[in-house]
Amino acid sequence: MSTHPLDRREFLKVAGVGAGAVLSGCATAPGFLRSGRGGSNIVVVGAGAFGGWTALNLQRIGARVTLVDMFGPGNSRSTSGDETRGVRSSYGDRPHGELWMRWARVAMQRWRDWDAEYAKPLKMQVFFPSGDIILRSDWEPFLKQTKAWWEKNAIRHEVLSVEEVAKRWPQFSLKDVNVVLYEPDAGIVRARRATEAVAEVFRYEGGRMIIGRVVPPEPGAFDGHTVTLTNGDTISADTFVFAVGPWLGKTFALMQNRIRTPLGTVFYYGTPIGDQRFTFPNMPSWNYPGTTGWPGLPVDNRGFRVRGGGGGGVQPAAANGAAANNAGANPGGADSAATRSATPAPTQNVTDPDPAPVG
Ligand SMILES: Cc1cc2nc3c(=O)[nH]c(=O)nc-3n(C[C@H](O)[C@H](O)[C@H](O)COP(=O)(O)OP(=O)(O)OC[C@H]3O[C@@H](n4cnc5c(N)ncnc54)[C@H](O)[C@@H]3O)c2cc1C
């Protein structure tokens, strides 16, 4: 937030698409940095996927950036602090899905670029291009619209026959499946490690990182220049970016009734010892009504991942609260909960009023 409100489009350009151009050396500093309208001293609150990348990209175009997080980048309570997250561009069920689709495609390329630059020095690959299959009994509007947008945007995809799927990935049970869409460029990101890595690179390149909790400003009391931490320290800047994810409603009273924070449930299952069918690259990520999932990733192999849908509006714990909102536990040991078939997956029985965002 700024006393001179940023042009939202301009900010999104910087935080998102603009950085690619900067990295490739063809961008100029955006107006709000050049003109001093917002100033170049920026505080980003929240070091999750959104805050971390925003801080890094702003710094790379010349801003002086401080990144503040109450628990640290990749922490267990944050949404980005789970083991893995899928990146796919199939959003035919969303009103603005075509935009999401393009953003997701940029994200895939960004993660590839990240690995090309950092996998070796950091000795850690973060993006695993598993491909993604959508399994359905018929051509639902979601599939039809996704396919139409893929065609319009020249995005690589395949319509697979059930026989083809059975041949390529015999570990799937294909009962009731008649239609399959495949996006070969989709993949899986090591979320927690990537979030930590982005923050580390930000620091390495000169960024300032503070572990501390910004006290949510009293309604109407935020002057746009200074925030206070719970230890009493104050931080001043010309521009503030609050990238506090599901805490947004708790941070600004104004947002309380404007955002929804559905709870998702993620399970990581142990697979049979020596059985590589459920490990990258031997199976794609998948989307079946009500659940999504993907293979375990080498070499730590935290398990075969299954996600159920969200339910209800759940506020994240306060700073001193307990539960993390990512169920990152592996409920079975290496020999238990072996997943023999990847559809009707064994997830917790959750009611999902809005099944689309499972990812
Ligand atoms: C179970 C589940 C599965 C999901 N699966 C997918 C998927 O497969 N693919 C996909 O694209 N998306 C998926 N999502 C969504 C995705 O994880 C989120 O959109 C993304 O991680 C949000 O990142 P963020 O940076 O906005 O928030 P977060 O990662 O939650 O980061 C917010 C940060 O703000 C900090 N913070 C909050 N308040 C303060 C304060 N007052 N002072 C200082 N710091 C503060 C927190 O400590 C935290 O680190 C899933 C979400 C869930 C819950």
The ligand as an ORCA input file, in Angstrom:
! r2SCAN-3c Opt
* xyz 0 1
  C      -4.106    -27.738      0.448
  C      -3.779    -26.764     -0.659
  C      -3.378    -27.240     -1.904
  C      -3.087    -26.348     -2.921
  N      -2.668    -26.830     -4.128
  C      -2.278    -25.969     -5.088
  C      -1.716    -26.454     -6.285
  O      -1.536    -27.650     -6.491
  N      -1.340    -25.548     -7.230
  C      -1.473    -24.181     -7.029
  O      -1.094    -23.398     -7.916
  N      -1.979    -23.700     -5.875
  C      -2.371    -24.559     -4.925
  N      -2.856    -24.073     -3.742
  C      -2.859    -22.614     -3.557
  C      -1.447    -22.066     -3.299
  O      -0.758    -22.893     -2.376
  C      -1.557    -20.647     -2.758
  O      -2.262    -19.862     -3.687
  C      -0.198    -19.985     -2.517
  O       0.698    -20.828     -1.828
  C      -0.450    -18.720     -1.727
  O       0.776    -18.090     -1.500
  P       0.820    -16.734     -0.724
  O       2.202    -16.223     -0.836
  O      -0.296    -15.852     -1.152
  O       0.432    -17.118      0.788
  P       1.282    -17.913      1.884
  O       2.165    -18.929      1.280
  O       0.317    -18.377      2.920
  O       2.214    -16.791      2.490
  C       1.723    -15.787      3.341
  C       2.859    -15.447      4.290
  O       2.487    -14.280      5.008
  C       3.034    -14.382      6.300
  N       2.270    -13.466      7.148
  C       0.923    -13.435      7.339
  N       0.564    -12.424      8.152
  C       1.714    -11.788      8.477
  C       2.014    -10.655      9.284
  N       1.049     -9.974      9.916
  N       3.305    -10.278      9.416
  C       4.295    -10.964      8.786
  N       4.068    -12.044      8.009
  C       2.801    -12.448      7.851
  C       2.867    -15.859      6.668
  O       3.780    -16.277      7.657
  C       3.132    -16.532      5.324
  O       4.477    -16.983      5.196
  C      -3.192    -24.948     -2.702
  C      -3.587    -24.466     -1.445
  C      -3.873    -25.374     -0.440
  C      -4.272    -24.829      0.918
*
